[in-house]
Amino acid sequence: MLRIVMHVAQSLFMVISAVCLLNACGGHPSNKEQCVRCHYGIERTTPSHHGCVSCHGGDPKATAKEAAHRGIYGFANRSYPGRWENGCGGCHRYQLARMQSSQMYTAAGMIAQIQATWEGETPTIRFGSHAAQLYDPAGRPFTLHGVEQLDNLSGELYRKFCVRCHLDRQQDPTNGSGNPAGCAACHFPYGQQALYRGGDPLLLGRAPHGDSHRMQSLPSLRACVQCHHRSGRTALSYQGLLDGNNSLVPTRDGQPGPVQGSDGRTYTHIAPDVHYLAGMDCIDCHTSREVMGEGYASASLHGQLEVTCESCHGSPTSPPRYRMIVRENEEPVRESRSYPTQIRPGMKMILTAKGRPFSNVFTVNGTVLVQLKHTGRLLRARVITGSPAHTVVGHGRLACAACHSRTVVQCYGCHTRYDRGGSQIDVIKGMETPGQFTETEDYRTLYPFPLALNREGRISPVTPGCQTFVTVLDAQGRIVQNEAIMRYKGKRQVRFAPFYGHNTGKRAVGCSECHANPAFLGFGQHVVAGRSITGTLICDLSDHKPLDGFLTMTNGAVRAYAAITRNHARPLNQREVQRTLAVNSCLVCHASAKDPIYRARIDYRALDDTIHRRLLAPRR
């Protein structure tokens, strides 16, 4: 009886396999498809992708070029999103739905922040790179309006500048910063000059195409760099590269940097991120839910993120959390099929900040291990819970990056000129329209970096990106607005949406650096005179505002000259500044975090002795 059942099961399996073959689910391209008669040297995409028509469309029976290419998805216009929505979405509907709700696709958070910094509006998720019916993290439906409806300067700026790097539009690679659209942006990235270098003689040397027709199931660092080398320069900082002031000016000893980048930029070397030195690519830390979305539309990119330093390294009071895999169909098991070592039931997977398991980070006998997804190499993540340097009293609000950032790219003084007499390509509308943007900046630096309260109420590096001064010219070239600062939250003030660095170091910033150098608190380059801190790099539009900071102090009174548009984020206030600087008196003698005095709050009665009375006496 058992033999009969097994025979029936085997027969059924063979029938199902045959059906799959007929539907281009297995085997080599169907003999009925004539594509390979011309494209005979083209690479196999992956072992699980077979046939041509199921991904590309077209007529599989035709032998003439024009007839065979009729019906190919987006053939006439490669930027058409349907090219990959139809080609990839037919089989990967789950991934497609996630991607269409992600910030990388909609850019809704970016558009909201531009609205806030340019128009003075409170950032809300109302506009995206296209209209869509989405769901918020609570599962409530809402409509995202297309950015083409945003009839103001910030909307036009996005359509003419920012959208050039987002995934629902394929971009021209000839300027060195282009990228394919949609799924191909990560899985079939452009190489140098976007030339095809594979085995298909018909495509060889043609652009724009990926290097090869072979799919990158696991996106490479190079794929991430294609987009993330602008604005916050996270992909550059991570690798230990700096482009200076746009790298269109000399960067070292009057010469360009030694590393050739894209679109005319050159890079100099800085200290790379400790994770990069260990061999980690972006996807070894960032989960697929962060990159491709989780199915819900967050109000900003930060709502989509789920990985924190504490996820792998623990917090000062709690070690990393984990959960055992108990089923064969859990997400870490499915996602790890492309890894050198697959996750199995029974393994204890480390959890992200949202309580979901990583697919490559697990614990064995109390040791946290990270599997590198491309190579399978195992790295040990040091757990810092309970260590003296991380249990200093008063540091409860410090984010890890406040101490462990080696550098953070900061740009100050963003001057945007909008000329109504010029014209520029509106990428979303696909046409040239009146109005031309040009941008300049005043100053860029790496270190020291300012600290402030981030959106979570923790003290972290908060770099002043996009402190925008707007100049508008009418069609006759007359200045309508000159270096204007818009009103925000009831008053005219500079505001910015901060960048966050990707340049982590094992060695922390020294205690005396933060507590004795007001530049870390947001004062920029300065001089200290008594109870006053005065900026020395002054903005041309003001005789007292520091160009490279956002705080000043006069007779002990701290004033903030800028607002942060992230919800709940703000510069440090007067009490926080004074308490931070006061610690410097202790550091003269107690310089190490291992000193027992930092394990408990200060007993001020113990300071009433001869030594401390002299040290702490007010200066006259």
VEXDREN-2710 file (C-alpha; in Angstrom, 1 decimal):
% VEXDREN-2710
k/r/px/py/pz
1/MET/0.0/0.0/0.0
2/LEU/2.8/2.3/0.9
3/ARG/4.5/1.6/-2.4
4/ILE/1.4/2.5/-4.3
5/VAL/1.0/5.8/-2.4
6/MET/4.6/6.7/-3.1
7/HIS/4.1/5.8/-6.8
8/VAL/1.1/8.1/-7.0
9/ALA/2.9/10.9/-5.3
10/GLN/5.9/10.6/-7.7
11/SER/3.5/10.6/-10.7
12/LEU/1.7/13.7/-9.3
13/PHE/5.0/15.4/-8.8
14/MET/6.1/14.7/-12.4
15/VAL/2.8/16.1/-13.7
16/ILE/3.1/19.3/-11.6
17/SER/6.7/19.7/-12.8
18/ALA/5.7/19.3/-16.4
19/VAL/3.0/22.0/-16.0
20/CYS/5.5/24.3/-14.5
21/LEU/7.9/23.7/-17.4
22/LEU/5.1/24.6/-19.8
23/ASN/4.5/27.8/-17.9
24/ALA/8.1/28.9/-17.8
25/CYS/8.5/27.9/-14.2
26/GLY/11.4/25.5/-14.7
27/GLY/14.0/24.3/-17.1
28/HIS/15.7/26.3/-19.9
29/PRO/13.8/28.8/-22.0
30/SER/11.0/27.1/-23.8
31/ASN/11.7/25.8/-27.3
32/LYS/8.7/27.8/-28.4
33/GLU/10.4/31.0/-27.5
34/GLN/12.5/32.3/-30.4
35/CYS/14.3/35.1/-28.3
36/VAL/17.5/33.1/-27.9
37/ARG/17.9/32.8/-31.7
38/CYS/19.2/36.3/-31.6
39/HIS/20.1/36.7/-28.0
40/TYR/22.0/33.4/-28.0
41/GLY/24.8/34.4/-25.6
42/ILE/22.7/36.1/-22.9
43/GLU/23.2/35.0/-19.3
44/ARG/20.8/32.9/-17.3
45/THR/19.1/35.3/-14.8
46/THR/19.1/32.8/-11.9
47/PRO/18.5/29.1/-11.6
48/SER/14.9/29.8/-10.7
49/HIS/14.1/32.3/-13.5
50/HIS/13.4/30.6/-16.9
51/GLY/12.1/31.8/-20.2
52/CYS/12.0/35.3/-21.6
53/VAL/8.4/36.3/-22.1
54/SER/7.2/35.8/-18.6
55/CYS/9.6/38.6/-17.4
56/HIS/9.8/40.8/-20.5
57/GLY/6.7/40.3/-22.5
58/GLY/6.8/40.3/-26.3
59/ASP/5.8/37.7/-28.9
60/PRO/7.7/34.4/-28.2
61/LYS/6.9/32.9/-31.6
62/ALA/8.0/35.8/-33.8
63/THR/11.3/35.7/-35.5
64/ALA/11.4/39.2/-36.9
65/LYS/12.7/41.9/-34.5
66/GLU/9.8/44.3/-34.8
67/ALA/7.2/41.6/-34.3
68/ALA/9.1/39.8/-31.5
69/HIS/9.5/43.0/-29.6
70/ARG/5.8/44.0/-29.9
71/GLY/4.3/44.0/-26.4
72/ILE/7.5/44.1/-24.5
73/TYR/6.9/45.8/-21.2
74/GLY/8.0/49.4/-21.4
75/PHE/10.1/48.9/-24.5
76/ALA/9.3/52.2/-26.0
77/ASN/9.9/54.0/-22.7
78/ARG/12.3/52.3/-20.4
79/SER/11.4/54.6/-17.5
80/TYR/7.8/53.3/-17.5
81/PRO/7.2/51.6/-14.2
82/GLY/5.0/49.0/-15.7
83/ARG/8.1/47.4/-17.2
84/TRP/9.0/45.9/-13.9
85/GLU/5.5/45.9/-12.3
86/ASN/4.3/43.5/-15.0
87/GLY/7.6/41.7/-15.5
88/CYS/8.5/41.1/-11.8
89/GLY/5.1/41.6/-10.2
90/GLY/3.4/38.7/-11.9
91/CYS/5.3/36.3/-9.7
92/HIS/6.5/38.5/-6.9
93/ARG/3.3/40.2/-5.9
94/TYR/4.2/40.2/-2.2
95/GLN/7.5/42.0/-2.8
96/LEU/5.9/44.4/-5.3
97/ALA/3.2/45.5/-2.8
98/ARG/5.9/46.1/-0.1
99/MET/8.1/48.1/-2.5
100/GLN/5.2/50.3/-3.6
101/SER/4.5/51.3/0.0
102/SER/8.2/52.0/0.8
103/GLN/9.8/55.3/1.3
104/MET/12.4/54.5/-1.4
105/TYR/9.5/54.2/-3.9
106/THR/7.1/56.9/-2.8
107/ALA/9.6/59.4/-1.3
108/ALA/6.7/60.7/0.8
109/GLY/8.9/61.5/3.8
110/MET/11.4/63.4/1.6
111/ILE/8.6/65.4/0.0
112/ALA/7.1/66.2/3.4
113/GLN/10.5/67.4/4.7
114/ILE/11.0/69.6/1.6
115/GLN/7.5/71.0/2.3
116/ALA/8.6/71.8/5.9
117/THR/11.9/73.4/5.0
118/TRP/10.7/75.3/2.0
119/GLU/7.1/76.2/2.7
120/GLY/7.1/76.2/6.5
121/GLU/4.5/73.5/6.8
122/THR/4.5/70.7/9.4
123/PRO/5.6/67.6/7.6
124/THR/2.7/65.1/7.0
125/ILE/2.5/62.2/4.6
126/ARG/0.2/63.6/1.9
127/PHE/2.2/63.6/-1.4
128/GLY/4.4/61.0/-3.0
129/SER/6.2/60.5/-6.3
130/HIS/2.9/59.1/-7.6
131/ALA/-0.7/58.7/-6.4
132/ALA/-1.5/55.5/-4.5
133/GLN/-3.9/53.9/-2.1
134/LEU/-1.8/52.9/0.9
135/TYR/-2.1/51.9/4.6
136/ASP/-0.5/53.4/7.6
137/PRO/1.2/51.3/10.3
138/ALA/-2.1/51.0/12.1
139/GLY/-3.7/49.4/9.0
140/ARG/-5.8/52.5/8.2
141/PRO/-6.2/53.3/4.5
142/PHE/-5.2/56.7/3.2
143/THR/-4.6/58.2/-0.2
144/LEU/-1.2/59.5/-1.2
145/HIS/-1.5/62.3/-3.8
146/GLY/0.9/62.5/-6.7
147/VAL/3.6/65.2/-6.3
148/GLU/2.6/66.6/-9.7
149/GLN/-0.3/68.1/-7.8
150/LEU/2.0/70.0/-5.5
151/ASP/1.9/73.4/-7.1
152/ASN/4.7/75.2/-5.2
153/LEU/8.4/75.6/-5.2
154/SER/9.1/72.6/-3.0
155/GLY/7.0/70.4/-5.3
156/GLU/8.8/71.6/-8.3
157/LEU/12.2/71.2/-6.6
158/TYR/11.4/67.6/-6.0
159/ARG/10.3/66.9/-9.5
160/LYS/13.3/68.6/-11.1
161/PHE/16.1/67.7/-8.6
162/CYS/15.3/65.0/-6.0
163/VAL/13.4/62.5/-8.1
164/ARG/16.4/61.8/-10.1
165/CYS/17.5/59.2/-7.6
166/HIS/14.3/57.3/-6.8
167/LEU/13.2/53.9/-7.9
168/ASP/10.0/54.5/-9.9
169/ARG/11.9/56.3/-12.6
170/GLN/15.0/55.1/-14.6
171/GLN/17.6/57.8/-14.8
172/ASP/20.1/58.8/-17.5
173/PRO/23.4/57.2/-16.6
174/THR/25.5/59.5/-18.7
175/ASN/25.9/62.0/-15.8
176/GLY/27.4/59.3/-13.6
177/SER/24.5/59.2/-11.1
178/GLY/21.8/57.3/-13.1
179/ASN/20.1/54.1/-12.0
180/PRO/17.7/51.6/-13.5
181/ALA/14.0/51.7/-12.4
182/GLY/12.2/49.6/-9.8
183/CYS/13.5/46.1/-9.1
184/ALA/16.4/46.5/-11.5
185/ALA/17.9/49.4/-9.4
186/CYS/19.0/46.9/-6.8
187/HIS/19.0/43.5/-8.7
188/PHE/20.4/44.6/-12.1
189/PRO/22.4/47.7/-11.2
190/TYR/24.3/49.8/-13.8
191/GLY/28.1/49.4/-14.1
192/GLN/30.5/52.0/-15.5
193/GLN/28.7/54.1/-18.1
194/ALA/25.7/51.7/-17.8
195/LEU/27.2/49.5/-20.5
196/TYR/26.3/45.8/-21.0
197/ARG/29.4/43.6/-20.7
198/GLY/27.8/40.2/-20.9
199/GLY/27.8/37.4/-23.5
200/ASP/24.9/38.6/-25.7
201/PRO/26.6/40.0/-28.9
202/LEU/23.5/42.1/-29.7
203/LEU/23.6/44.0/-26.4
204/LEU/27.3/44.1/-25.9
205/GLY/28.5/47.7/-25.3
206/ARG/25.0/49.1/-25.4
207/ALA/23.4/51.3/-22.8
208/PRO/21.6/51.7/-20.6
209/HIS/21.8/48.2/-19.3
210/GLY/23.2/46.3/-16.3
211/ASP/26.7/44.8/-16.5
212/SER/25.1/41.4/-17.0
213/HIS/21.7/39.8/-17.5
214/ARG/22.6/37.7/-14.4
215/MET/20.4/38.8/-11.5
216/GLN/21.9/39.9/-8.2
217/SER/19.6/38.1/-5.8
218/LEU/21.5/39.8/-2.9
219/PRO/22.1/43.5/-3.8
220/SER/25.7/44.5/-3.6
221/LEU/27.3/47.5/-1.9
222/ARG/27.8/49.0/-5.4
223/ALA/24.0/48.9/-6.0
224/CYS/23.4/50.9/-2.8
225/VAL/26.2/53.4/-3.7
226/GLN/24.4/54.3/-6.9
227/CYS/21.9/56.3/-5.0
228/HIS/23.3/56.9/-1.5
229/HIS/26.3/58.9/-2.4
230/ARG/24.5/62.2/-2.4
231/SER/22.9/64.4/0.3
232/GLY/24.0/62.7/3.5
233/ARG/26.8/60.8/1.6
234/THR/26.1/57.7/3.8
235/ALA/27.6/55.3/1.2
236/LEU/30.7/57.4/0.9
237/SER/31.3/57.8/4.6
238/TYR/30.7/54.1/5.2
239/GLN/33.5/53.2/2.8
240/GLY/35.8/56.0/4.2
241/LEU/35.4/58.4/1.3
242/LEU/34.8/62.2/1.2
243/ASP/33.9/64.3/-1.7
244/GLY/34.8/67.6/-0.1
245/ASN/32.9/70.7/-1.2
246/ASN/31.1/68.9/-4.0
247/SER/34.6/67.7/-5.1
248/LEU/34.4/70.3/-7.9
249/VAL/37.1/72.3/-6.0
250/PRO/40.6/71.2/-4.9
251/THR/40.4/68.9/-1.9
252/ARG/44.0/68.3/-0.7
253/ASP/47.1/70.4/-1.3
254/GLY/45.4/72.2/-4.1
255/GLN/44.7/69.0/-6.0
256/PRO/41.6/66.9/-6.7
257/GLY/41.1/63.8/-4.6
258/PRO/42.9/60.6/-5.6
259/VAL/39.8/58.5/-6.1
260/GLN/37.7/59.1/-9.2
261/GLY/33.9/59.2/-8.5
262/SER/30.9/59.9/-10.7
263/ASP/29.9/63.1/-12.5
264/GLY/33.2/64.8/-12.2
265/ARG/33.6/64.3/-8.5
266/THR/36.7/63.0/-6.8
267/TYR/37.1/61.6/-3.3
268/THR/39.7/61.7/-0.6
269/HIS/40.2/59.0/2.0
270/ILE/38.9/59.3/5.6
271/ALA/38.6/56.6/8.3
272/PRO/36.0/54.0/7.1
273/ASP/33.2/52.6/9.2
274/VAL/34.2/49.7/11.5
275/HIS/31.5/47.5/10.0
276/TYR/32.9/48.1/6.5
277/LEU/36.4/47.2/7.7
278/ALA/34.9/43.9/9.0
279/GLY/33.6/43.1/5.5
280/MET/29.9/44.0/6.0
281/ASP/27.8/45.1/3.0
282/CYS/24.7/47.3/3.6
283/ILE/22.3/44.3/3.5
284/ASP/24.3/42.6/6.3
285/CYS/22.8/45.2/8.7
286/HIS/19.7/46.5/6.9
287/THR/16.8/44.1/6.6
288/SER/14.7/43.5/3.5
289/ARG/11.8/45.2/5.3
290/GLU/13.9/48.4/5.7
291/VAL/15.0/48.3/2.0
292/MET/11.9/47.1/0.3
293/GLY/9.3/48.2/2.8
294/GLU/7.0/46.3/5.1
295/GLY/3.7/46.8/3.4
296/TYR/2.7/49.9/5.4
297/ALA/3.5/53.5/4.6
298/SER/5.4/55.3/7.3
299/ALA/5.4/59.1/7.6
300/SER/9.2/59.1/7.0
301/LEU/12.1/56.9/6.2
302/HIS/12.8/56.6/10.0
303/GLY/9.5/54.9/10.6
304/GLN/10.5/52.2/8.1
305/LEU/13.8/51.5/9.8
306/GLU/13.9/48.7/12.4
307/VAL/17.6/48.1/13.0
308/THR/19.4/49.9/15.8
309/CYS/22.9/49.4/17.4
310/GLU/21.2/47.8/20.4
311/SER/19.7/45.1/18.2
312/CYS/23.0/43.3/18.0
313/HIS/25.1/45.0/20.7
314/GLY/22.5/45.3/23.4
315/SER/21.8/48.4/25.6
316/PRO/23.6/49.4/28.8
317/THR/20.9/47.5/30.8
318/SER/19.6/44.8/28.5
319/PRO/21.3/42.2/26.2
320/PRO/20.0/41.6/22.6
321/ARG/16.6/39.9/22.4
322/TYR/16.1/36.7/20.5
323/ARG/13.4/34.2/19.4
324/MET/13.8/30.6/18.4
325/ILE/12.7/29.6/14.9
326/VAL/10.0/26.9/15.2
327/ARG/8.5/26.5/11.7
328/GLU/10.0/25.8/8.3
329/ASN/8.2/28.6/6.6
330/GLU/9.2/31.5/8.8
331/GLU/10.6/34.5/7.1
332/PRO/14.3/34.1/8.2
333/VAL/14.2/30.5/6.7
334/ARG/12.8/31.8/3.4
335/GLU/15.0/34.8/3.1
336/SER/18.2/32.8/3.9
337/ARG/17.8/30.5/0.9
338/SER/20.2/32.7/-1.0
339/TYR/22.8/32.8/1.8
340/PRO/25.8/30.4/2.0
341/THR/24.4/28.9/5.2
342/GLN/20.6/28.7/5.5
343/ILE/18.7/29.4/8.8
344/ARG/17.0/26.3/10.2
345/PRO/14.3/25.7/12.8
346/GLY/15.7/25.6/16.3
347/MET/18.1/28.5/15.7
348/LYS/17.8/31.5/18.1
349/MET/17.4/34.6/15.9
350/ILE/18.2/38.1/17.2
351/LEU/15.3/40.5/17.1
352/THR/15.2/44.0/15.6
353/ALA/13.8/47.0/17.4
354/LYS/10.4/46.1/16.0
355/GLY/10.6/42.7/17.5
356/ARG/11.0/40.8/14.2
357/PRO/13.8/38.3/13.6
358/PHE/16.9/39.0/11.5
359/SER/17.5/36.5/8.8
360/ASN/21.3/36.5/9.4
361/VAL/21.9/37.4/13.1
362/PHE/21.6/34.7/15.8
363/THR/22.9/33.7/19.2
364/VAL/24.8/30.6/20.1
365/ASN/25.6/29.9/23.8
366/GLY/25.3/33.6/24.6
367/THR/27.4/34.8/21.7
368/VAL/25.8/37.0/19.0
369/LEU/26.9/36.0/15.5
370/VAL/26.3/37.8/12.2
371/GLN/26.4/35.8/9.0
372/LEU/27.6/37.9/6.0
373/LYS/25.0/37.3/3.4
374/HIS/27.3/37.1/0.4
375/THR/30.2/35.2/1.8
376/GLY/28.8/33.3/4.8
377/ARG/31.6/34.5/7.0
378/LEU/30.6/34.8/10.7
379/LEU/31.3/37.9/12.8
380/ARG/31.0/38.2/16.5
381/ALA/29.0/41.2/17.7
382/ARG/30.3/42.5/21.0
383/VAL/27.6/42.9/23.6
384/ILE/28.2/46.1/25.7
385/THR/25.5/45.5/28.4
386/GLY/26.8/46.5/31.8
387/SER/30.2/47.7/30.7
388/PRO/31.6/50.8/32.6
389/ALA/31.8/53.0/29.5
390/HIS/28.1/52.4/28.8
391/THR/26.7/52.8/32.3
392/VAL/27.8/56.3/33.1
393/VAL/25.1/58.0/35.1
394/GLY/23.5/60.9/33.2
395/HIS/24.1/59.3/29.8
396/GLY/20.7/57.6/29.6
397/ARG/19.6/59.7/26.7
398/LEU/22.8/59.3/24.6
399/ALA/22.4/57.5/21.3
400/CYS/25.2/55.2/20.4
401/ALA/26.2/57.5/17.4
402/ALA/26.8/60.4/19.8
403/CYS/30.0/58.8/21.0
404/HIS/30.8/56.2/18.3
405/SER/30.6/58.4/15.1
406/ARG/34.0/59.0/13.7
407/THR/32.8/61.7/11.4
408/VAL/29.5/63.1/10.2
409/VAL/29.2/65.0/6.9
410/GLN/27.8/68.5/7.6
411/CYS/26.9/71.1/5.0
412/TYR/26.0/74.7/5.9
413/GLY/24.4/77.4/4.0
414/CYS/22.3/75.9/1.2
415/HIS/21.5/78.7/-1.3
416/THR/18.9/77.8/-3.9
417/ARG/18.2/80.1/-6.8
418/TYR/15.0/79.7/-8.8
419/ASP/14.9/81.5/-12.1
420/ARG/11.4/81.7/-13.7
421/GLY/13.0/82.8/-17.0
422/GLY/14.8/79.5/-17.4
423/SER/13.5/76.0/-17.9
424/GLN/14.3/72.5/-16.7
425/ILE/13.1/68.9/-17.2
426/ASP/10.3/68.0/-14.8
427/VAL/11.1/64.3/-14.4
428/ILE/7.7/63.3/-13.1
429/LYS/5.8/65.1/-15.9
430/GLY/8.3/64.0/-18.4
431/MET/8.7/67.4/-20.1
432/GLU/10.7/70.6/-19.9
433/THR/8.8/73.3/-18.0
434/PRO/9.5/76.9/-17.1
435/GLY/11.6/77.5/-14.0
436/GLN/15.3/76.5/-13.3
437/PHE/16.9/75.6/-10.0
438/THR/20.6/76.1/-9.2
439/GLU/22.2/75.4/-5.8
440/THR/25.4/76.5/-4.0
441/GLU/26.6/75.8/-0.5
442/ASP/28.9/77.8/1.9
443/TYR/30.8/75.3/3.9
444/ARG/31.2/71.5/4.5
445/THR/33.0/69.8/7.3
446/LEU/33.2/66.4/9.1
447/TYR/34.3/67.0/12.6
448/PRO/33.4/68.1/15.3
449/PHE/29.8/67.3/14.6
450/PRO/26.8/68.9/16.5
451/LEU/24.6/67.0/18.9
452/ALA/20.9/67.6/19.5
453/LEU/17.7/65.8/20.4
454/ASN/16.6/63.5/17.6
455/ARG/13.1/62.4/16.8
456/GLU/13.2/59.8/19.6
457/GLY/14.3/62.3/22.2
458/ARG/17.8/61.0/22.4
459/ILE/21.0/63.0/22.0
460/SER/22.6/62.1/18.7
461/PRO/24.5/63.7/15.8
462/VAL/22.0/66.0/14.1
463/THR/23.7/67.6/11.1
464/PRO/22.2/70.7/9.6
465/GLY/21.4/69.6/6.0
466/CYS/19.2/71.8/3.8
467/GLN/19.4/75.1/5.8
468/THR/17.8/76.7/2.8
469/PHE/18.0/80.4/1.7
470/VAL/15.8/80.9/-1.3
471/THR/16.3/83.5/-4.1
472/VAL/13.6/83.9/-6.7
473/LEU/13.9/85.7/-10.0
474/ASP/10.9/86.6/-12.2
475/ALA/10.8/85.9/-16.0
476/GLN/12.5/89.3/-16.6
477/GLY/15.4/88.4/-14.3
478/ARG/14.3/90.7/-11.5
479/ILE/14.9/89.5/-7.9
480/VAL/11.5/88.8/-6.2
481/GLN/13.0/87.2/-3.1
482/ASN/16.6/87.5/-2.0
483/GLU/18.1/84.8/0.3
484/ALA/14.7/84.5/1.9
485/ILE/14.1/82.5/5.1
486/MET/10.5/81.2/5.4
487/ARG/8.4/81.2/8.5
488/TYR/8.2/78.0/10.5
489/LYS/6.2/77.3/13.6
490/GLY/5.1/80.9/13.9
491/LYS/8.4/82.7/13.3
492/ARG/11.0/83.3/10.6
493/GLN/13.8/80.9/11.3
494/VAL/16.2/78.6/9.5
495/ARG/15.1/75.0/9.8
496/PHE/16.7/71.8/8.6
497/ALA/16.0/68.1/8.1
498/PRO/19.1/66.5/9.5
499/PHE/21.3/63.8/8.0
500/TYR/22.7/61.0/10.1
501/GLY/26.2/59.6/9.6
502/HIS/27.3/56.1/8.6
503/ASN/30.8/56.3/9.9
504/THR/31.0/54.3/13.1
505/GLY/34.2/53.7/15.1
506/LYS/35.0/51.2/17.8
507/ARG/36.8/53.9/19.8
508/ALA/34.4/56.5/21.2
509/VAL/34.7/60.3/21.1
510/GLY/36.6/61.4/24.2
511/CYS/34.6/62.7/27.2
512/SER/36.5/65.9/27.3
513/GLU/35.8/66.5/23.6
514/CYS/32.0/66.6/24.1
515/HIS/32.0/68.3/27.5
516/ALA/34.7/70.9/26.8
517/ASN/34.1/71.7/23.1
518/PRO/30.9/73.7/22.5
519/ALA/31.1/72.9/18.8
520/PHE/29.7/69.4/19.7
521/LEU/26.7/71.2/21.2
522/GLY/25.9/73.2/18.1
523/PHE/27.9/76.4/18.5
524/GLY/30.2/75.8/15.5
525/GLN/33.6/77.5/15.4
526/HIS/33.7/79.9/18.4
527/VAL/35.5/81.8/21.1
528/VAL/34.5/81.5/24.8
529/ALA/34.6/84.7/26.9
530/GLY/33.3/84.2/30.4
531/ARG/29.7/83.0/30.2
532/SER/29.4/83.9/26.5
533/ILE/30.1/81.8/23.4
534/THR/30.4/83.7/20.2
535/GLY/30.6/82.2/16.7
536/THR/33.6/83.1/14.5
537/LEU/32.4/81.8/11.1
538/ILE/29.6/84.3/10.6
539/CYS/26.8/84.2/8.0
540/ASP/26.9/87.1/5.4
541/LEU/23.2/87.8/6.1
542/SER/23.7/88.3/9.9
543/ASP/26.4/89.9/12.1
544/HIS/25.9/87.4/14.9
545/LYS/24.5/84.1/13.5
546/PRO/27.2/81.4/13.2
547/LEU/27.3/79.9/9.7
548/ASP/28.4/76.5/10.9
549/GLY/26.2/76.2/14.0
550/PHE/22.7/76.8/15.4
551/LEU/23.3/78.0/18.9
552/THR/24.8/81.1/20.6
553/MET/25.3/82.0/24.3
554/THR/25.3/85.5/25.7
555/ASN/25.8/85.9/29.5
556/GLY/24.7/82.3/30.1
557/ALA/21.6/82.6/28.0
558/VAL/21.4/80.1/25.1
559/ARG/19.6/81.0/21.9
560/ALA/18.7/78.6/19.0
561/TYR/18.8/80.1/15.5
562/ALA/17.3/77.0/13.8
563/ALA/14.5/74.5/14.1
564/ILE/14.6/70.8/13.3
565/THR/11.7/69.6/11.2
566/ARG/11.8/66.0/12.4
567/ASN/9.0/65.5/14.8
568/HIS/10.0/65.9/18.5
569/ALA/13.6/66.8/17.5
570/ARG/15.2/70.1/18.6
571/PRO/18.5/71.8/19.5
572/LEU/19.8/71.5/23.1
573/ASN/18.2/74.0/25.5
574/GLN/20.0/76.2/28.0
575/ARG/19.8/73.8/30.9
576/GLU/21.2/70.9/28.8
577/VAL/24.0/73.0/27.5
578/GLN/25.0/74.3/30.9
579/ARG/24.9/70.8/32.5
580/THR/27.0/69.4/29.7
581/LEU/29.7/72.0/30.0
582/ALA/29.7/71.8/33.8
583/VAL/31.0/68.2/33.7
584/ASN/34.3/69.5/32.3
585/SER/35.2/70.6/35.9
586/CYS/35.1/66.9/37.0
587/LEU/37.0/65.6/33.9
588/VAL/40.1/67.5/35.0
589/CYS/40.7/64.8/37.7
590/HIS/38.2/62.1/36.7
591/ALA/39.0/61.5/33.1
592/SER/38.1/57.8/32.8
593/ALA/34.6/56.4/32.5
594/LYS/35.8/53.5/34.8
595/ASP/36.1/56.0/37.7
596/PRO/33.7/54.9/40.4
597/ILE/32.2/58.4/40.7
598/TYR/30.4/57.9/37.4
599/ARG/28.5/54.9/38.8
600/ALA/26.1/57.0/40.9
601/ARG/24.7/60.5/40.9
602/ILE/26.8/63.2/42.4
603/ASP/26.6/63.6/46.2
604/TYR/27.1/67.4/46.4
605/ARG/27.7/67.2/50.2
606/ALA/30.8/65.1/49.5
607/LEU/32.1/68.0/47.4
608/ASP/32.2/70.4/50.4
609/ASP/35.8/69.8/51.2
610/THR/39.0/71.8/50.7
611/ILE/39.9/70.5/47.3
612/HIS/36.5/70.7/45.7
613/ARG/35.6/74.1/47.2
614/ARG/38.7/75.5/45.5
615/LEU/38.0/73.9/42.2
616/LEU/34.3/74.7/42.0
617/ALA/34.5/78.2/43.4
618/PRO/33.0/80.7/40.9
619/ARG/35.5/82.5/38.8
620/ARG/35.7/86.3/39.1
END
